[in-house]
């Protein structure tokens, strides 16, 4: 299977930016059985659920000379035990101890010579946000070159159905689907005319959209954010990653949306993070005169071939509006900003320009990235929202209690991910420990800012 252009880019930039692995954790009620989980039993379960997924027994293979799209190619010596791990919680079994391990794991890339996924089952974890008692935590890791956040949700829904699985299902043996082999060099050479054609079409589309926008009135609440982001004490990136998370009822978050017409859940958390960053900088540094910038992701298309494969998103930046102290007014400003940015992406030249660049042979990607970035960060923080659905998930007989996301931190000192499952949402923060030196204090500030919104909407 051929990966799309965006996935091919990610496959090539991985060695330049570090880990491009997506990571999620789903916590399940641990009261469904008394006997410990057996590794072979879990392996059979994973195989029964994921055997039909295109990358189950295939790895990402870049084309010779970087001339064409990367492919999924079958491995010759697939060993399921290298992709599934079962172990007890570290130390005393507390969430805090597991949390430290998760931050370290997030920085560890998957083996590029193996299929691009891994499942770790950690039993007997206590104190997981959003849960009571002990839980089983299942950590899924997936290479971003294969798919995006929507694809990671599709994987989770495939692995964890919305109804309990019987013991027979857990032990069922399934013959996996192995993709056909490709002549990658031949495929790459055959792609050249198509790449040239798509480059031309996207360039024309970008020029047409730029021309149609020129002279048109712009009612955006802020001008386009260009150049590097303002530097603050959090813009340091030379320490190990640390991780914090807390849970909140999803219904409570939904009520906050009524405070500002058109507000999304992501808008609410951009406003929350903006307020927390203002508090943090006010206590540990200095609040800059120029507004801080937030990176967001915006979906650009729907899956064409498979829900499990494809990258259909772009990145954008919006202001945090940290100078606006009133939380409701700040939220309203953010709603206008994100709406304006999404409209610019829909009708402007950015997306076709990106698609044109993605048709350039990947061998030139490092030079392009260096020239585009200029070595400066364009944002101060990131906020993403990946809903995992209202229906519960089941790991065998165990019902899900909460889900957690581990956002990318490349290019930003602190990244936030909102992950919702059922009626529980979690707020996840992954940060450079040299940037946020007091993670507990920052989490308290986030909770205080979110609490202010919850009080106003009560």
N, C-alpha and C positions, 0 to 999 in steps of 0.2 A: 504494500500500500504506500502510495506517495503522500508525503506530508505537504501541507500547504506552504505558501511562501513565508508566512509569518513564523510557522513552526521551524522552517529551514533556517531562518535568521536566528531564532532562539538556539537551535542546535549548534550554530557556529559561534554565537557570542558567549556560550556557557563557559568556555575555557578562559574568557577574558574578564568575566564579571564574577566568577565563583559559582556557587550553587544556583541552578535554575530549577530546583525541585520544589514542587508544590507539596504542602504538608497539611493534613487535617487530622483532627482527633475526634472520635465519637465515643462518648461515655455511655455504658449500658449498666442497668441494674444487675448487681452481682448475686442476687438472691435466687436466681433461677435454678441453681444446682449446688449440691454439697461437695461433689468430687471435683478435683482440679481439672482444668482443661488439659487435654493431651495434644502435643504438637502435631502428631500425625492426623488426629481428628480434625484439627483446625486446617491443616493442609488440604484434606479431602473436601472440607467445606468451601475453602477458597477456590479450589479447582472447580467444584460444582457450580459456583456462582460466576466465575470469571473466565471460564474456558472459551466462551464465544467472543470475548473482547479482543479486538484486532491485535493488541500489543501483548497479549498474555504470554506468548512464547516467542516474541519478536523484539529485536532491539532496534534502536535508531542508528541508521547507517548514513553517514554523509557521502555525497557523491565524489568520485575522483576529481581532483583539481578544483573542487567546489564549484563545478559548472552548473549544476542543476539542483532540483529539490532533493532533500533527504528522504529516505524511505524507511519503512518498517520491514526488516528482513528476518527470517526465522533463524534462531540459534540452533547449533548442532547438538549441544549437550545441555539442554534445558534441565535445571534441577530446582524443583519447587521449594526445597528446603532452604535455598539461598534467598527466597523471596518472602518467606513466612517465618516469623519468630514469635515464640511464646515464652513469657518470663513473668516472674513475680515483681511487684513494685519495689523500687529501690529503698534501702534503708528501712525506716519504720513504716513505709507505705503511705506517707503523706503526699498530698498534692504538691506542696512546696518542693519536696525532693524530686518528684517526677518533673516538675516544671523546669528545674535547672537542667535536667537531662534533655528535655525537649528543645530548649534553646540551642544546646550544643548540636543536637541531631539536625536541627533546621539548617545549620551551616554545612552539614556534611552532604556532598553530592552523591547521587546514585552512581553505581559502577556503569560507565558507558558501554561496556562490553556485554552487559546483561539486559534482559527486557526491562523497560523503564518504569518499574513499579515495585513497591515493597509494602508488606503488611506486618505490623508489630502489634502483638496482643500483650497488654500489661494487666495482670490480675491483682486484685486486692488493694486498689487505690482508695484512700480515704480523703475526704474533704474537697472533692471535685466541685467547683462552682456550679450551682444549679441542681445539685444532687444531695441526697442524705444517705448515710451509710456507705458501704463499700461499693465500688464500681469496677467493671472491666473496661479498660480504655483501649480502643483499637486505633492505632496510628497508621494512616495511609499516606504513602509518599508516591508522587507521580511526576515524571519529567514534563516540564512545561512545553518542551518542543512538540510533544504529542498533542496536548490539548490545553484549554484554558480553564477558568473557574467553573464554567457551565459543564465542561467535560468531567471535571473532578466530582461534581455533584452527580452526574450520570454514573460514574464509577461507584460512588457511595450507594446510590440507589440500587445498582446491580448487585453489589456485595451484601447490602442489608435490605432485604425486602420489607414491605410494610405489613406483613403478617408473620407470625412465629413459624419457624422451620421445625419440622419433626426430626427426631433422632435419625430416621431413615435418610432424610435429606442431608444431614450432616455427614453421613458415611457413604454417600453415593459416589461412585467413581464415574467420571465423565471423560470422554475422549476429546481433547481440545482441538480447535480449528487452527490449522497451521497455514499461514498465507503462502502464496506462490513466491518463488524466488524471482528476482529481477536482475537483468544485466544493467547495473547502475550506470556504467559509462555510456552504454547505448541509449539508455533513458535520458541521461543528461544532455547528450548531443541532440536527441530528438526534441528536447524542450526548447532549444535555442530560438527557433523561429516563433514559437508560441510566446516565449518571454519577451522577445522584441516587440511582438504585436501588442501584448498587454502593457508593456512599458509605454508604447505610443498612445494607446487608448487612454490610459490613466493620465498621462501628461496632457492630452487634449481635454480630458474631463476637468483636470485641475485648472487649466487656463480658462476654460469656459466659465467655471464657477467663480474664479477670481474676477473675471471681467464682469459677470453679472452682479457681483457684490460691490464693485467699485462704484462710488457715487450714490449707492443706496443708503438711506438713513440707518444708523445703528443706535438702537435704543438700549444697548447693553448697559448695565449698571456700573461697569468698569471697563477700561480699555484692555485690549489683549495683553497678557502678561508675557513680556519679552525680556531676554537677558537673564542673568543669574538671580537667584533668590537672595534676599537680605541675609547677611551673616549674623548669627547669634551664638550664644554659648552652647547651644545644642548641636551646632553644625560641626561636630567633631566625629570622626569615624575611624578610630584606631583601637577600639576595645572589643572584647567578645560580646556576643549578643546575650541579652537577657529577655525574659518573657514574663508578662503578667496578664491576668484575665479575671473578669468577674461576670456574673450573670444577672439578668433582669427579665421580668416578664414581658413577652412580646406584646401583649395587649396594652400594657402601660405605654410602650413606645408608640403603638398605633394611635393612642389618644393624643400624644404630643403633636401629631401631624395636623390636628385641627387648629393649632396655634398660628399656623401660617398656611394659607391655601396653596395647594400644589406641592407641599413639602413631602419629600421621600424620606425613608428611613436613613438613607445615606446623608441627606441634608441635615437631619437632626444630629447625626454623629459628627459631621463636619463642624457644626456649631458647638457641639460639646467639646471636641478636641481643641477648637480655637480658643474657647474660654479656659480650658485647662493649660494650654501652652502659655496664654497670657499670665495666668497665675504662677506657673512654674518659672517663667522668665522674670516675673516681678520679684520672686523670692530668691532665685539662684543666679540671676544675671541682670539683663536690662532689656526692656521691651523696645524693639526698634521702631523708628518713626514710620518706615515703610511696612506695609502689611505683609504678613507671612503668607506663604503659598502652600496649597494642598494639592497633591496629585490624586486624581480619581481615574477609574477605568470606565469606559463607555462601550457597550456592545455595538457592533457595526453590522452584523449580519446573522442569519440563521444557518444552522448546520445543513450542509448539502448531502453528505454521504452517511455519516455515522454520528450519533450523539457522543461517542467516546473519543473522537479524533477531530481536531481543528482548533484554530485560534482565531476568534472573531471579535476582536476588541481593539480599542485604541486608548491612548493615555491623554489626559488633559489636565490643566491646572486651573484652579479657582482660588480667589483670595479667602482667607479665614475671617476677614472683617473683625480682627481682634480689637480695633479701636472702639467698636460698638459694645458698650457695656451691657445694655439691656438685652437679655437673652432672646426675647421674642423678636425684637427688631433685628438682631444679628441673624436669627434664623430666616427672617423674611429677606434680608439682603442676600443670604446664601442661596435661597430658593431662586431668586432672580438671576444670580450669577450662574448657577448650574444649568438653569433652563436656557440661558443665553449661550453658554458654551456648547450645550448639546445641539442647539439650533445652528451654531457656527459649524459644528462638525457635520451636520446633516447637509447644509447648503454650501459650505465653504470648500476650499481646495485641500485641506489638511489630509483627509482620508485618501483621496486619489493620489496625492503626492507620496504618502506612505506606501500605498500599493505599488506605485511605480518604482520606488526605491527597493521594495521587496522582490522585484523581478531582476534586480542586478545580481549577478553571480555572487554567491556567498563568500567567495574568496576575497572580495573587496570590502566585506562588512567591517572588519576592525578599523580600517582607515576612515570609512564613512562615519562610524560612531565617534572616533576621536575628533573629527572635524565638527560634527554636530554638537558635541557636548562642550568642547573648549575647556574641559577639565573643571568646570564649575557646575554646582548643583542648581537645577532650575526650580526646585521646590524645597520646602522645609520639613514636610511630613506627608504621609499618605493615609487615605481613608478609603477602604473598599468594603462592599457589602455583598456577601454571597449567601443568599437564602437557600436552605436545603430542603424546604418544603414543610407543609403543615402536617403531613402524615408521619407517623412514627416510623422508626427503623428497628429492625430486629436482627440480633446476632444469635441465631438459633432461637432459643426461648426467651432470651434476655431483651428487654425493651429499652430503647434509647432514652436517655434523660437529658442530654445536652450535646452540642457539637462545638468544636473550637477550630479556628483557622489561624494559620501562621503566615502572615503576609510577607511579600518580598521587601527587603530593605536596601537593595542595591540602589545607590544614589540618594537615599534619604536616611537621616539619622534615627528616625522613629516612624514606624508604620503601624496602622491600626486596621483591624479586620473585624467586621460584625458578622457573626455566624448565627443563623436562627434555624431551629429545628423544633417542630411542634409549637408549643407555647412558651419556649424558652429561647432567649437571645443571649449570646455571650459577646462581650467586648474584649478583644484580644490586642495586646500591645507587644510588639517585638521591637527592641531598641538597642542601639549601640551603647554599651555601658559607659563609654567615655563621653557620650552626649547627654544622656539622662543618668545622672549619678545617683539619684535616689528614686528608684522605681516604685517603692511603696508610696512615697509622697506623691508621685505623679499619678498613680492609680487612685489615690484618695481625691486628688483634684478632679480627675475624670468623673469619679462617682459623685462628687459634689456638684459639678456642672450639670450632669445628667439629672441628678436629684432636683435641681432647680427647675428644670423643664417638667419633670414629673409632678412637682408641687403645683406649678402653674396650670397644668392640664387636669388636675384632680377635680 
